Structures are given as structure tokens and as C-alpha cells.
Amino acid sequence: MTLSLDDRQRAMLAEMGIRLFEPLPAAAPAATGTSAASGAPGRSAAAAASAASSASTQAVHSGAAPTPAISPTPPIPRPSVPIGRSPAPATLALGPPPSGIEALEWDGLEQAVSGCQACGLCQGRRQTVFGVGDRQADWMIVGEAPGEQEDLRGEPFVGNAGQLLDSMLKAVGLDRGHRVYIANVIKCRPPGNRNPEPSEVAQCEPFLRRQIALVQPRIILAMGRFAVQSLLATQEPIGKLRGRLHQYEGVPVVVTYHPAYLLRNLPDKAKAWADLCLALDQFPSTEPGREPSIPT
């Protein structure tokens, strides 16, 4: 199949950079004589020059504008931070743990926690999670480590786990602002809510020990594996430690499950309720709020 193009169309295609491939002409009979052989190339070159001149003239008179060259589209720069996410916090240099923790009062202790850079957890935290509640409380609740919501708000036991703890306390006539102080062993959130490393627990333990010394609670409720290991210096599982009293520097300790664990293992809520009642039994029956009501 052969396209039939006039000179103007050919000129336009040439301006666009489109090459045309013409079919080869049929072989001509051999020319006789020296003049025929020498004249054929001259006539062919003259015809080609005439066609090119005609095509150029047609293009100019037709008014067709040449097609501009298309520049490649530059790449769109990608944002350095994914859309919808906060920039990573600046990396903090590690330093020695604060000194003299055992002699600090509340304000100094809280400042020491907020400025601590003794382990790598300081490099990913939004803020430290010191503690909350009555600083002259009878009850002290000790948890494990802050999660995402605690890291955002700077308060231990918030979110669904915190709501369950509030319900448990309410069932025995308590709340986190009255007769209860709440703190974690770890004061900074581990990345991705992973388990804290032993070295991280060791750096934070002096803060917790000083908090307990300042509160002077009458009962400690240790919630979760890392709280139990820190307070009792044992690797025994919670299932073997719960149901009986332990001691931390003369203060009775009741071992129980962390509320986050209870939300994943609903049947064990009955065991946690029994642990709460065991802690309640350490107070005289005449005290206000002594009669418990089973939480839902």
C-alpha cells in the first residue's frame, strides 16, 4: 500500500521530523552508449534538488508553522517527609543519668525525668510520661511503659487500657485523682511499643524508686510483667506470682495483669478483679469505699 502525498504534505511531515520511505523504482533498461550512462546521475540529482526546492516553497507559502520541540517534563520533587506524618524528632545525644535522684523532691524529680538522655528512648519520644494522681496516695499503681497515646498526652494509662483501669478503680471507690498515684517503670515510649530493654529499665528504675519513696503508699498494685520484674527482681511469670502478697521495701505488693493484656484476654478480667480485691483487703473494712462493686 502506497500513500499518495502532495508536495505540501511532504513538506509538513519533513518539518515534523517524520521521514518517508519511498518504494524503490523499477530497474530501468541498461542505457547504451557513454553519454546515457554519464547523463543519468545528473538528471537524478537535478530532479531531487527541484523536488526539495518545491517542497520548501510550498511549506513557506502554505503558512504552516513548524511544530515546536517538546521538552521533557522535569521530575516532580518528592517530599522529604511522607504526607500526613510528622517529621522525625531531632536526634539527641546520649548523656549520663541524672545524679542525686534519691534526694530529689517532686519538682526536681520531674525535671530530671523530662531532661533525661541516659538511653536511646529519649531520641524517639515526644515527651516523657512522669506520673499522675494524688502524691500522698494510699494506693500506687505501677505500669510498664508508655504507649502512643501516653506519649502524646504525657500521662500514664490513657486510651482503652486507661478506661479499663479507671473502671476497676471506680469499682472500689477510687479514682486517679484521689488516694491513687499512677506511674510507669519506663518514662519514655519504646519505638513501636516494643518491650523495653533491660538496660532501659535499669536507667529508669531510680526514678520509680524515688517516686515510691515520696508517695509512701500503703499498697502497690504492680500491673504487667515489667512492673513486676522491676519491683520484685524476679523472672517468674505473673500467673505464678498473683493471688498472694509480696513486699517492696516494706510495702505490700499485689501482682496483676496489665489492662492492655486484659482487653486482649477477656476471661482473665475475673482474675484481675480477684487481685484488686486482695489489695483492698489490706485496708480496714471501716474505711470509705471499702465495699467493692464488680466492674463491667
Buried (B, 14 or more C-beta within 10 A) or exposed (E): EEEEEEBBBBBBBBBEEEEEEEEEEEEEEEEEEEEEEEEEEEEEEEEEEEEBEBBBEBBEEEEBEEEEEEEEEEEEEEEEEEEEEEEEEEEEEEEEBBEEBEEBEBEBBBEBBBEBBBBBBBBBBBBBBBBBBBEEBBBBBBBBBBBEBBBBBBBBBBBEBBEBBBEBBBBBBBEBEBBBBBBBBBBBBBEEEEEBBEEBBBBBBBBBBBBBEBBEBBBBBBBBBBBBBBBBEEEEEBEEBBEEEBEBEEBBBBBBBBBBBBBEEEEBBEBBBEBBBBBBEEBEEEEEBEEBEEBE
